[in-house]
Amino acid sequence: MREIYQSRRDFLKRSGATVLTLSLSSLARTAGGWLPHASADGERAASYADWEDVYRKQWTWDRVAFGSHLNICWPVGSCLFHVYVRNGIVWREEQAARTTACAPDYPDYNPMGCQKGAAFNNNLYGDERLKFPLKRTGRRGEGRWERIGWDQATTEIADAILDGHLAGGTDTFVLDAPHHHCGSIGWAGAMRLNYLLDGVQPDVNVDIGDVYMGALQTFGKMQSGYSADNLLDAELIFMTCSNWSYTYPSGYHFLTEARYNGAEVVVIAPDYNPTMPAADIHVPVRVGADAAFWLGVCHVMISEGLFDRDFVVEQTDLPLLVRDDTGKFLSAADVEEGRGDQFYFFDTGASALRPASRRTLRVEGSPLLEGARTVTLRDGTPVGVRPVFDRLKEMLERDYAPEEASRKSGVPVSLIRELGRKVATRRTCSYIGFTAGKHYHGDLMERSLHLAMALSGNWGKPGTGYAIATTPEEHITYLAAMDRPVKDGGVEDLHGVADDAAVGMRGRDPDSNDEIANLEMNVKATRLMGFVTPSLWLYNHAGYKPLYDNPALADPATGKVYGDYLREALANDWWVKDSLRPVPGNDPHVLMLLNHNPLRRKRSGMKTYPDVLFPKLGMIFALETRMSSSAMYADIVLPCAWYYEKHEMTNGTSGNPFYTYVDRAVPPPGECKEEWAIMALILEKVVERARARGLAEFIDHFGMKHRYAALRDQFTMNGHLETNEDCLKEQIEIFRTVGVLPKDFTYEQFRSEGQVRLHGLSGRALLAAANQFTADRPFYSFRWHVEDKKIFPTHTRRAQFYLDHDWYLEAGEALPVHKEAPPMGGDYPFVITGGHPRVSIHATHLSNAHLSRLHRGQPVVHVNDRDAARLGLADGDFAEIYNDIGESRVMVRTAANIQPGQCVVYFWETYQYKDWKPYDTLLIGLPKALHLAGGYEQFRYYSMNGGPQPATDRGVRVGIRRAADEAPHATGESL
């Protein structure tokens, strides 16, 4: 690597400092004839013919390649960059600006890129970059290493895997929640390796809280997105639990363009966040009190007669009858010995009960919405019943009139009334950021928002929706699960299994449809691939039981802690039993980390992992590009190729419906290898060591036998998939076969064009969106529900706002309500929030030297200026944030845009804190135990969906005081 650094310095010296001030978009046309485009339509290349355009000096480059960044601001990334290479060094990158509009009357996606992408080359050559396999020589986390060879590294890992199999079976191998930061191929490879070893994989999406539990409870699905240009069809746009200025800078312009188009933009946030300059209205809600605001909005619509009755009757469960005595839906089991999930409404025209169809949303008759009726049960007992709508109206009048909603939410009464009237009369789109999943009662916040959209008829139409995360993922999931290549029928094999599952489902329930059958298949595939619910893994093995079972954090309505709910769920034989891997008492032996940094990302992970989990493990190995906080605790670290050093593709979504090609612009440094190749090496060594140790086979958790000798060939499909480029070609074939890309699209096209627009949806993405993707118009979800009356995959087959499950009735959450979060952290005056920092995504770029100049280069807490003054703290002082769990030292930034009583800390690497005490340790991440419920169609876990997420850190309580080593600035009171 020394030679590469030397050539880079020589190149700088020869080039002169002026190169740093040049924009490559003004260079002469000497780099293959396609330097960055500057034309408005993103297709015509600008001409740079005059020598003055390059400041009297032409530059040539060895190579200009396509590239992108896989640690993206998902679910939107896929930014296409030109990557400039000279002397074997990535010297610079710029947005390619080739991402075109869907139609002439909509804006394009350009420039698609941000400061992180434009400065990524500095990460490639940063001091923390890993180049050779390393083995620790001191205690875990001590930072003492020796360089070893690949053969030794993979031998020790293979022996540890085999030792675990002999000691406790396949459950002893755990792949700890890898993210797609390693790329679609690396992620698929990790899932494939775990699948072949029958290991355990905590679900990354649930682990980090990137879930929409309120959508799952309401619609039976959560990944139902729209494209960013869909905002141009909206008249009113709500941005909530999000900050696009930081998290989606390349798509931020769609907000301003929607305003030019006449839309009004509303940002709901406790602080006046950096997205507000693109908005018209700020809703200054208290931290975690969004549900109270939205329920106030719902009260306005109902009390003023502004709701869409026809939409409510057709699309929702609000007309369904509920028994007064039990609070349960009136069912056919109650009145005629029929199904327990066949429900009724009261037909005012016929003055009689009518079964609500389980096959279609089309309504026959005129359902009652308000008033009470008496029905006779099959045993002759009379019982009072009321529609859900009547119960809802009563609750709203009692608890959420604008004055009461204002008191609970902190939003002015006048603003609640104004927005209630606007939502009712305008085509409304919302964007719910993934911060919703980080609130303990985020599901209630979401359910309340969805209720407002239901009352106003705002889904299933252009310019509506709640997310941008419809994600065709077959290129990852199929690559992980196929037994043979596409050309040999690998896709057909998987589709055959799915078809058989659908036939079986329809045999058990003739009223089911393709979506319900697909979800059933996903539940089974989740077990097969080894995915588990992360909170159970943390509770049983990583030291989180004392945190989760703290009686002070129990819901006052029930008095139950997480463990109480878990035991009841297991006694009821609900889905959580599938996630009890490894079972309590069978300790894990090998922990694999793949571009995953749990000591930064897991709430309280910096304490619980080293103290409780790591001592149980015989081997921790990490596949990494850089020395992260977690890699520091590994026994063996394997160096990986990074972006621009391997063939890859981004993971596209509806928000930015493009897949971007990542070229191998330069070879990786030192002995770095592609993740796929590393995993093939590990399995090759498992085969070799099993043979040497006389081990022929192992038994998976289903009781099936597997031959060690076959593992490497199975991973590579008998040599068909040896390199990333082999895998990338196969991914294109998968997408062509399932219809995500055009049938005639080729890998060569992908290489030459650099990017391809999403052509269609299939599988789970298609069914979740309930709308076919059309490349020449903006995309939105739920059209099939509204226009074709397709049922929802819920317990009632409708958008469900009343959850008559025993747990939800007991907790007072049958209807969406506002509830205060438990006092996570203890009795302290501040509530803490956070998220992605301005100059980084997932903390990866925080050590980038160029980007560090744009911020303070160290952890910072943003505090209201008046709060800081009372504490005697000034801007730039150092303070300690503390609670019952721990403390962390950070610099203070005083800010008038932060609410009193709120403080904000964005992501930082653990090693950037003094004594490696990050603020994340204070966060707990208490999962909401109600999400362990089962028995409903939508109350079950399958990969990337559902389950209590261990990331609920927004609103944790903390105190702030001057750091012990900080000289007093002024006399202030303790707060």
N, C-alpha and C positions, 0 to 999 in steps of 0.2 A: 504493500500500500504506500510505502515511502516514495516509490517511483512515481506513483500517480499524483501524490501531493507535490512532488518536485516539478512534474510537468505542468501542474496547474499554476504553481508560482512562476515558472518560466513563462508560461503563456500570459499571465498577468503583466509580467515585466516587459515582455515584447509588445503587448497590445497597448500599453499605456493606460493611465487612469481614465482617459476620456471615454473608454468603452462603457464604464459604469453609468454614464449619463445618457447613453444612446438608447432610444427605443428601437427594438428590432423591427417594429412595423415600419420604420423609415429606412431600412437597409435596401441596398440595390437588389435587383432580382437575380441573384446569383446562386441561391440555395435551392436549386431544383425548380425554380420558376413558380413557387407557390408559398411565398412568405405570407404573414398574417393578412387576412383580408380586412379591408376598411370600408367596403361598400355597405350601404344601408340594408340591402336585402340579404347579406350574409353569403352571397354566392359569387359575385364578380370581384376579382382581385383588383386592388388599386394599383395604379402604375406609378413607379418611382424611377422615372427616366433621367431626371436631372441630377447632376453630380452634387448640387447644393443640398439635396435631400439627405445625403449621408455625410454632411459636414466635411466635404472634400476628401473623403476616404471610403473606399469600398471595402466591405468585409465579405469574406467567404467562410463557410462553415463546413466541417467534414461531413456533417449529416444533420438533417432536420427530421425528427420523427414525431409521430403522434404519441400523446401520453395523457394520463389523468391520474387521479389520486383516490385510493380506495379507502382511506380513512375519511370518507366523505361526510358532508353534512346531510347524512341520510335521513329521510328517504327521498332526497332530491338530487344529489350530486351529478355524476356523469358529465362534468365539465370537460370539454375537449381543449387540449393545449398543444401548441407546437413546442417541441423539446429540442434545443439547440446543443449540438455536441461538437467539441473541438479537442483534439489530442486525447481522446478517450474520456473526456470529462463532460458531464452535463453542466453547461455554463449558464444557461438561462432558459426560462420557459415563458411563453405568452399565450393568452387566449387565442384560439384559432378562429373564433367568431364564424363558425360554419353551421350553427344550430338554427335551422330555418323555422319559419312560422308554419302553422298548420294550414292557414288560408290567408289570402291578401288582406282581409279585414280584421286580422288579429296580429298582435305584435309577436316578433320572434323571441327566442330565448337568449339571444346574445346580450352581453359578451360571454356569459357562463364562465365564471372564474372569479377568484378573489385573491387577496394578498397572501393567503396561505399557499395556494397553488403556484402563484408566481414566485414564491421564495423557497419552494420545496427543495431545490438543488442544494441548499445549505444544510438540510437535514441529511442528505446522502453522505455528506463529508463532515458531519459534526463529530465532536470528540466522543460522543456516546455511542457511535456506530460500532456494531459488532462485526468482526471479520474472520474470526477463527473459532472452532469449538473450544469451549472452556470448561474446566472442572474446578469446583471449589476445593480449596485446601484448608480453609479455616472453618469456623462455625457458620451456619446458615445466616446470611445477611451481613457477615463480617467484611465481605468485599475482597477476599484473598482468593486468587485464581491461578491456575496453571493452564497453559495451552496444551491441548491434546489433539490426537488425530481423529478422523471420522470413524475409523474402525474401532478404536477404543470407546469412543462415545456411544456408538450404536450398540456395541457389545454390552456395555454396562446397562443401558436402557433395556435391551432385550432380556437380559438376565433378570432384571427387576420385574418386568412384566410376567415372565415365567414363574418367578418366585411368588408373585401375587396370586397367580392362577392356582398354584399348588397349595397355598396357605388358605385362600378364601374364595376361590372361584373367580369368574370373570368380573364380578362387581368390584373387585379391588382396583380396576383400572378406571380412572376418572379423567375425562377431558373437560377441563373447567371452563365452560361457557365461552368458547372462542367467538370472536366477532369477525365480520367480513372485512375488517381492516387489512387482513392478509390477502384479500381478493376473492373473487368468486371461485377460483380454482383451489386456492389454499383452504378455503372454508369447506368446499365439497370434499376435498381430500381428507380433512380432519373428520368429517362425518363418516366418510367411507372407511377410514381406518378404525374408528370407534365401533362402527357397525360390524366389521369383520372380526374384531376382537371381542364383540359383545360387551363393550364397556358402557360406562355411565356418562351421560352428558347433560349437566344442568343447562336449561334452555336460556340462551343468551338474551333473547328478547324480553322474557319475563324477568330475568336476573337484573337487567338494567332498567326495568320499569317502562320500556317503550311499548306500552300496551294501552288499549282503550277498553278498560273493563266496563265502563258505562255503556259503550256501544255494544259490547258482547252481551251484556244483560238485556239490552233493549232490542237489538236487532239479531242477536245470535251470531254475530260476526263483527270483526273490527277493521279489517283491511279493505275498506271500501272508500277509495279515494277519487280525486279529480285531478285534472291537469291544471297547472298554474294559470294558463290562459283562460280557464273557465271563470276566473274572477272577472273577466271583461263582460260576462253575461249577467253579473250580479248588480243589484241596485244598492244593496247594503251588505257590508262585509264586516264580520266580527273576527278579530284576532285575539285568541285567548290562550293562556298558558304557553305563550311563545314570544319570541323576539327575533323576527326574521332579519333584522339588521345585523345580528350576530350569527344566527344559525343558518340562514339561507340568503346570504348577501347576493348571490348570483340571480336569485329570483325576486329580490326585493322590488325591482323595477315594475313588476306586475301590479303591485299595490298602487304605485303612483300613476301608472297607465290606466288602471281601473278608475281612479279618481278623475283623470282627464276624460274618461268615458262617461262620467256622471255618477259613479258609485260613491257612496259615503262609507268611509272606513272608520271602524270603532276598535280601539285597543282596550282590552280589559286587563289590568295589571295593577298590583299594589303600588309599584314605583312608576314614575314617568320614564318608561324605558326607551332605549335608542330607536325603537321602531316608531315611536310617536310622531316624529316629524313627517311621516308619510300618512298620518291619520287626521281625521276631522274631530273625533271625540275621544277623550280619555275617560274610562270608567274606573275610578280609583277604589277598587274593591279591597277589603281587608284580606290579608293572607289566608287562603283556604275558605273564604266565605262566598265564593262564586255562586253556589247553589241558591243562597238566599236572594241574590240579585236576580237570577233567572226565574225563580219562582215568583218574585215580585212582578216580573215582566209577564209571566203567565197569568197572574191575577188580573193585570190590566186588560189583557186580551179577552178573558172570559167575562169579567165584570162589565166591560163595555161592549160586549157582544161582537167582538172583532174576530173571533176564531172561525176557522174554516170547517164547518160542521160536516160536510160531505167527506172531506179528507180524513177527519178524525174517525168517522163511522167506518170508513172503508179500510184504512191503513193500520189502525191501532186497536188495542184491547180496551179502550175506554168505554165502549158500549157493553162489554161483557158483565154479567151479573155476579155479584159477590154476596155471599151469605152473611147476614148480620151476626149470627151466633158464633161462627168460627173464623170469620175473616177470609175464608177460602172461596175460590171460584165455585159457582154452582156447576156441577158436572153431571154427565150422564150416569155416573156411578151413584149419584145421589137420587136421581129421579126415575131411572129405568134399568138399573143393573147394567149400564153400558160402560164405556171407556172412562177412565178417570181423567183423561185429557181432552174429552169432548165437552166444550163449554157452550153457554147459551147467552142470547140477548133477548130482550122483550120487544116483540113486534107490536108497535102501537096501532098499526093498521088492523092486524088480525086480533089484537088484544090477547096474545098468547105467547108462550115461550117458543123460540125458534133456535135450533142448533146453529152455531156459528160454523161455517164450512172450514174444514181442515185442509181442503185442496186448493182453494182460491180465496182471494181477498174480495171478490165480487160479492156484494151484499144483496140479498133478497129481502124485501120488506122495509120497514121503517123503524130502526132500532131506537129504543128509549135511551136518552142520555141523562135525564134528571127525574128524580122522584123514586118512591119506594113501591114495591109490590110484595105480595105474599104468594109463595108457591107451596105445593104439597109434595113432600118427599115420598119416595117409594114405600116407606114404612107408615105413611099416613100422617106424618108430623108436619104441621105448617111451619114455615120459616120465612122471615123477612129477607128480601134481597134488594140490592141497589146496584146500578151500574157503577163501574169504576169512576166514570166522569163525575158522578154525583158525590162520591167520596172525595175526589180530588178538589172539586169546587168548594166543598165544606172546609177541607184542610187549608186551602189557599185563603179563604175568607177569614179563617180563624188565626192563621199564623203568618201570612205573607201579603197582607195589604201593603201598599207601597210604604206607608209609614213604618210598619214593623219590619218589612224587608230592608228598608234603609237602616234601621237600627242594627240589624244583624249583619248587614253586608258593608256598611260604611258608604254606600252610594247614595247621593242625594235623591230625595223623593221625586223631584221634578225630572231628573234624568231617567229614573225607572219608568215613569209614565211616558216620557217622550220616546224612549226606545221600545217600550211595549207597543205603542201605536205604530211605530215605523216597521217593526218586525212583522206586524199583522198585515201591512199594506204594501210591502216591498219584496221583491225577489231577493232572498237573503242567503248568503253563503257564510259559513263560519270556517275557521281553521283552529282546531284544537291541537296545540302542541303536545309533545310527549311529556311536558311538565305535569300534565293532568295525572299521569300515572305515578308521579312522585308525591302526590298529596294523599294522605291517609284516606280521606273521603273524596278522592278524585272521581270515583265512580258516581257518587251523588251529584257532583258538579256536572259531569257529563250527562247523566240522565235528565237533569233539570234543563240543560241546554237543548237536548233532543226533544224534550217535551214542548219547549217553546217553538221549535221547528215543526213539530207535529201539529200543534194548534194553529199554526199559520200556513200549513201546507207546503213547507219548504224542504222537500227532498224529492229526488227522482226527476228533476227538471234542470235544464241548463241554468248555470249560475247558482246552483245550490250544492250542498255537501258539507262535510265536517273534517275531512282529512285529505292528504295527498299521497297515501301509502298503499295504493293497489300495486302489488309487486309480482310480476311473472317470475317465478323462481325455479322453473324446471331445469334451467341450465346448471343450477346448483344441486337441487334435490335429486334429479334423475342421474346426474353424474355420480352422486354419492351412493345411489341405490341400484343402478342397472347391473345386471350380471354379465351382459355382453354389449358390444357396440350397437349404435343405431342401425348400421348397415346389416347387422345380423339379427335384427328384431328386438333389440333391447327396450325400445320405447313400447312396442306392442306387448311385451311381457308385462310391463307395469300397468298398462291400460287394461290388460286382461284381468289382472288381479282386482283392479278397481271396478271393472264391469261385474265381476262375480260378487263383489261386495254389494253393489247396487241391487243386483237380483235378490240377494239374501235379505237386504233391507226391505225391499218391496214385498217380499214374502211375509215379513213380520209386521209391516205396516203399509197397507195398500195406498194410504194417503201421503206417503213420503214422496220426495222428488229427488232430482239429481243432486241438488245442493245438500240435502240431508244425508243422502248416501255418501257423498264425497266427504262430509265431515266425519261420518262413521269410519270411513277408510283412513282418514287422517289420524284418528284416535289409535287405530291399530298400527299404523305406520310409525307413530310416535313411540310406541312400546318397542317395536322391532328395531328402530334406530337408536334406542337407548336414551332418549330424551327424558328428563325428569324435571319436576317442579323445584326450582332452586331453593325456595324457602325451607323445604323439607330436608334437602341436603345440608343446608347451613344449620338448621335446628338440630339435626341428629349427629352431625360430624364436625362442624366447624366452630362450635362454641357459642352459638346464638341462642340456645335455650334459655339461659338466665335473662337475656335481653327481651326475648319475646314473651316470656311467662311472668314478667314483672306485674304484680297485682295493681300497682299504681297506674298501669296503662290499660287496664281492662275497661271495656265499654261500660259506662255507668248503667246503661239500660239492661245489661245482661250479667255483669260481674264476671264474665268469662275471659280467660286469657287464651292465647293461641293454642297451647297444649290441650286445653279443654275441648276446643272445637276439633282439633286433630283426632283425639280419641273418639269423639262422637262420629266423625266422618268415617273413621276406620270401622267402627262398630256397624255403621250403616252400609258398609261395603261399597262406598262411593269411589270415584276414580282415583283418589289420592293413593290407593294401595299400589297402583302401577308405578308411582313415583317413589316408593320406599326402596330405592336402590342407591347405595348399599344399605341393607337393612341395619337398624341399630344393633351394635355389637359386632358387626363384621366391618372392621375398619378398612378404609381404602389403603392401598399400598403404593400405588404409582399415581402421581398427579402430572398431567400434561397441560402446559400452558402454550397457547398458540396466539401470538399477537394479542395477548390478554394480560391485563395488569390489575389483578384483583386487589392488590394492596393500595391502589389508588381508587379503583372504581367501586369496590364493594363497601357499602356503608359499615363502618367499624372494622373493616377488613384488616387494617394495619395492626390492630390489636388481636383480634380473634384468630386470624390465620397463623401468625407466628407462635402465639401462646397455646393454641388448642389443636389446630389441624396439622400443622407441619411436623410436630413431634411424632405423630402417628405414621408418617409416611416413610417408606424405605427409599423412595426416589421422587424427586421433583425435577422435571426437565422442561425447558422452555425453548420454543422455536421463536426467535426474535430477530429484529433488525437492529435494535438498539438496546443498550443496557437500561432497562426500565427498573422501577422500584421493585417489582415482583421478580424479575430475572435475577436481581441481586440475591434473592433467597433460594434460587434453584441450586441443585447439585450439579447439573450439566446444562449449559446454554449452547444452543446450536444456531449459528448465524445464517440468516435468511436474506435472499435477494429482496430488494425493495422496489418500489415503483420506478419505472424506466429501465429496470435491470432484468425484467422477465416479461413474458407474454401474458397478458391478462385482459379482462374486460370488466367494466363497471357493472353494478347491479342496478338496472334502471327501474323506475317507478312511474306511476301515472303523473306525479308532480312534475317530473322532467322526463318525458317519454322517449328517451334515447339511450342506447347502449353505446359506450365509447371504447374504442380500441386502445390498449396500452401496449406499446411496442417495447421490445428489448433494445433500447437505444444504446446502452453501454453494457459491458459485462459487469457482473457483480464484483466487488472488491474481495481480495484475499481468497478465502475458501468458502465464501457464502454460496448457498445453493437455494434453488426454488423449494418451497415448502412441499410440493408434491413429490419431488425427487427425494427429499429428506425422509418423508414418511415411507416411501418405497424402500429406502435403505434400511429403515428400522425394521420393517416387516421381513426384509431379506435376512437380516441378522436374527430375527426371531426364529425363522425357519432353520437357519444354521445352528443356533444354540439349542433349539429343541431337539434337533437330530443328535447333536453332541451329548445332550443330557438324557437321551433315550426317551424323549416325550413325543408321542405320536399324535395325540388328539386332546381336545379340551371340550367340556360340556357347557353350553350356554345356559342362560337363566330360564329358558323354555324347556330344557332337558335334551336339546339336540346336540349331536356330536359334530365336531369340526376338526379337520386335519391341519395341523400346523404347517405341513409341507406345502399346502395349497395357498397360503395367505398372500404371498408376494404376487403370484400369478393372478389371483383373484383381484388384488388391488389394481393391477395394471391391465386387466382384461387380457391376460396372456401376452403382454408386451405391446398391446395396442396403445396404451397411454403411459408413455415413459417420461415425457417432458410436458411443461406447461403449454407449449405450442400444440402438442398432440391433444391435450385436454381442451384447449380453446377451439380447435377445429371440431372436436366432438360436441362442444356446447353449441356451436353454430348449427350443427346437424340436428341437435335436439330441438332447438328453437324453430328451425325450418319444419321439422316433422310435426310439431304440436301447433304451429300456426302463429307463434309470436313474431316470427320474421317471415318475409315472403318466401314462397317455395323455391324461387329461383335465386335467392340470395346466396352468395358464396363467401368463404373465408377470404378469398383474394379481394373481393369487393370491400370487405370490412377493413382489410389492411390498407387499401388504396384510398378509401373515403374517410376512414377514421371514426365514423359514427354512423349509426343506423337508427331510424325512427322505429319505435314500437309499431308493429303492424296489426297485432291482434292480441287477445287474451285467451287463456285456456285454463283448465283445471280450477284450482281453488281461487285464483285471482279473478277469473271470469265470473264464477258463481258468487264470490263476495261482492263484486262490483254490481252484479245484476244488470249488466249492460255490455254490449260488444264495443270494443274499441274501434273508432273510425279515425284514420290518420289525418283526414282533411277537416276535422272539426275539433273544438275543445271537448274533453272527456269529462263525464260526470257519472255518478253511480245511482243505482236504485231505479233506473227507468223501467225495468221489467216489473218491479213491484207496483209502480204507479200506473203504467200504461197496460201491462199485460196481466196485472193482478196476481203476480206470482207470490206465493206465501213466503214468510220469513222462517228461518230455521230456529224457532223459539218454541217454548212450551205451549203458547197459545196460537202459534202460527201467524202472529201479527207483531208489529212493533209493540213491545210489552213494557208498560210503565207500572204495572202492579205485579209485584213479586210475592205470591201468597205462600212462599216457602216458609216453613216453621221458623227458621233462623231469622229471616228478614222481618217476619211479623213480630218476633220477640224483640228484635233490635230497634223496632220502630222505623224500618226502612222499606216497608212494602211499597209505598209510594216514594218518589224522590223527595228528600227533605234536606234541610241544612243541619249539619251537626258539627260541633267543634271537635277538632282533632284531639286525641289523647295528649296528655302533657309529656310528650316524648322529650327526654333530656332532663326533666325535673321542673321545679317551680322557679322559673327565671323570666325576666321581663322582656327579652327580645325573642323574636321568631326569625329564624334564618332561612334564606332562600338562596338559590344559586343557579348554575347552568353553564352553558358553553361560554368561554371567554371570547373577547372580541377578536383576538389574533390566533385562535387555535380551535381545533375540533378534537375532543377527547384527549386534551392535554398533549397531544403528539408534537405540536409545533411550539410549545412554550419555551423550549431551549434553543430555538432557532435564533441565531445571533442577530439577523436582520430584523426579525419581528420583535425581539426583545427591546429594540429601540422605540417601539410604538407603545410600550406600556412600562410599568415600573419594574418589570423583570423579577418580581417576587410576589408571593401571596399577599393579597390586599383584601381588606374588609371595607365595604362601602356602608357608611353610617350616616343617618340624618344629621345635618350640621348642628341642630339644636340639641339632639341627644349627645353628640360629641362634646359640645360646650359644657353640658351639665356634668359630663364625666371628666372634664379637664383635658380633653384630647384635641389635638390640632391635626390638620392634614400633614401626613408624613410621620406622625408619631407611631410607636409600636404598642400594640395592645394584645391582651390575651382574651381569646374567646373560650368560655368554659361552661361545663354543665356537669351533671352527675356521672357522665361517662369519661370525661377527660378534658384536656385543654390544648390550645394551639396558639402559637404566637404569629401575628400577622401585622402588616402595616395598615394604618388607618387612612382611608380616603373619605373626607367629609363631603357630603352630597345632599343638596336640597331636594333632589328628585327622589330620594328614598323616604318612604313613610316613616313617621316616628314609631319606634318600637320594632322596626324591621331592620335587618342587616343582610347584606348580600356578599357572598363569597363565590367567585367562579372557580372552575376547575383549575387545579395546579398539581404538578407532580409531587409525590410524597417527599422525594429527596430535596425539594425546594423549600421545605419547612425546616425550621430549626429543630434539631434533634429528631428529625423524621416524624414529627407529630402533626399530621395533617388535620384540617378541620373535619374531614370525612369521618374521622374516628368518633366524633361527637354525634353522628347522625342516626345511628341505630338502624334505620330502614325498616321499622316495624311493619310487617305485612298485615294486611287487613284479613283477619281470620274468617270473616264471612265468605271470602272467596274460596274457602275449602268446601263450600256447600255442593251437594250433588242432587241428582234426581230430576233436574230440569234438562231439556234439550240443550240449553245454552250454558248450563252449569257443568262443564267438563273441560278438562285440559287436553289440548293437542298442540303440537309444536308451534311455537311462536304466538300462541293464543292462550289466554286464561291462566288461572292460578294466582295465588296471593304473591305479589311481587315484593321482593326484599329491598326496595329502593325508595320507600316513602319517606323522603327526608325533608320535603318542603314544610316549613312550619315547626321544625324541631326547636325547642326552647333553649336559649343560651343566655349567659351573662357576658358583659364586657368590662374589662378593667385594664388599667395601665399595666404594661408588661413589667415584670419585676426588675428587669435590667434597664428600664427606660427612666431617664431623669424626669421629674415632674415638669409639666408645661404650665399648668395653672392649677389652682385649687378647685376641685370639682367634687360633687357628691357621687357616691357609688350608685349605679343604676343596675 
